[in-house]
Amino acid sequence: LALGYAYTRLSTEGDDHDADIHRVSFTASHPILWEIVGTAGVSFSEADYEHVNSRDPDGAERHDDALAFSARLDRRITDWMGAYLSAVWVDNESHTAVFDYDRNVYTTGIEIRY
């Protein structure tokens, strides 16, 4: 089990992306069977942007709330190699329409450690 908090300060060249971002997360991992480990997680982040966004037709400051769910299956193949399947779903709610989106990301891969 893991519970986390992260604070990010974006200080960029230009005004659109200067922001304070707070993120909380919870993750749990557990062996399933056949040496497969399952991991599930959830996170929530809140981003407050400091300036009026140039893409906002109403001239409003951008504010985003993002909710993410993740699931992953890992299996060690050798002591230095493993394989995984992963899925992530994100719902990003923004006051600026161009930044309001949902997305699903599916990945699979092989990891080699040395």
C-alpha positions in Angstrom: 0.0 0.0 0.0 1.2 3.5 -0.8 -0.3 6.9 0.0 1.2 9.9 -1.6 1.1 13.7 -1.9 3.0 15.8 -4.4 3.2 19.6 -4.9 4.4 21.0 -8.2 5.2 24.6 -8.9 5.2 25.4 -12.7 7.1 28.6 -13.4 7.3 28.9 -17.2 8.4 31.3 -19.9 5.0 33.0 -20.6 1.9 33.2 -18.6 -0.4 30.4 -19.7 1.2 27.6 -17.7 2.4 29.1 -14.4 0.6 27.0 -11.8 0.4 25.4 -8.4 -0.5 21.7 -8.6 -1.5 19.5 -5.7 -1.8 15.7 -6.2 -2.9 12.9 -3.8 -2.6 9.2 -4.7 -3.3 5.8 -3.3 -1.8 2.6 -4.8 -2.1 -1.1 -3.7 -0.2 -4.1 -5.0 -0.8 -7.8 -4.4 0.4 -11.1 -5.8 -2.4 -12.7 -7.8 -1.3 -16.1 -9.2 1.4 -17.6 -11.4 3.9 -15.0 -10.0 1.8 -12.2 -11.4 1.5 -9.0 -9.3 -1.5 -6.8 -9.7 -1.4 -3.1 -8.9 -4.4 -0.7 -8.7 -4.3 3.0 -8.1 -6.3 6.2 -8.0 -5.1 9.8 -7.9 -6.6 13.3 -7.8 -4.9 16.5 -8.7 -5.9 20.1 -8.6 -4.1 22.7 -10.7 -4.6 26.4 -10.2 -3.1 28.5 -13.0 -2.1 32.1 -12.1 -2.9 34.1 -15.2 -5.7 34.5 -17.7 -5.3 31.7 -20.3 -4.8 32.9 -23.9 -7.1 30.1 -25.2 -10.0 31.0 -22.9 -12.7 33.0 -24.8 -14.0 34.4 -21.5 -10.6 35.6 -20.4 -10.7 33.4 -17.3 -7.9 31.8 -15.3 -7.5 28.1 -15.9 -8.4 25.6 -13.2 -8.1 21.8 -13.7 -9.2 18.9 -11.6 -8.0 15.5 -12.8 -9.1 12.1 -11.6 -7.1 9.0 -12.7 -7.5 5.3 -12.2 -4.8 2.8 -13.1 -4.4 -1.0 -13.2 -1.2 -3.0 -14.0 -0.2 -6.6 -14.1 3.5 -7.5 -13.8 5.3 -10.8 -14.1 9.0 -11.5 -13.6 10.4 -13.6 -16.5 14.0 -13.8 -15.1 15.8 -12.0 -12.3 16.6 -9.2 -14.8 13.6 -9.2 -17.1 9.8 -8.8 -16.6 6.7 -8.1 -18.7 3.7 -5.9 -17.9 0.2 -4.8 -19.1 -1.1 -1.5 -18.0 -4.3 0.6 -18.3 -4.9 4.2 -17.2 -8.1 6.2 -17.4 -8.0 10.0 -16.9 -10.8 12.5 -16.6 -9.4 16.1 -16.7 -12.0 18.7 -16.0 -10.9 22.2 -16.9 -12.5 25.7 -16.9 -10.8 26.1 -20.3 -12.6 23.9 -22.9 -9.5 23.0 -24.9 -8.0 21.4 -21.8 -11.1 19.5 -20.8 -10.7 15.8 -21.8 -11.0 12.1 -21.0 -8.4 9.6 -22.1 -7.6 5.9 -21.9 -4.0 4.7 -22.2 -3.2 1.0 -22.7 0.4 -0.2 -22.7 2.3 -3.4 -22.7 6.0 -4.0 -22.5 9.1 -5.8 -21.4 11.4 -4.3 -18.8 15.1 -5.2 -18.6 17.1 -4.3 -15.5 20.8 -4.4 -15.1 
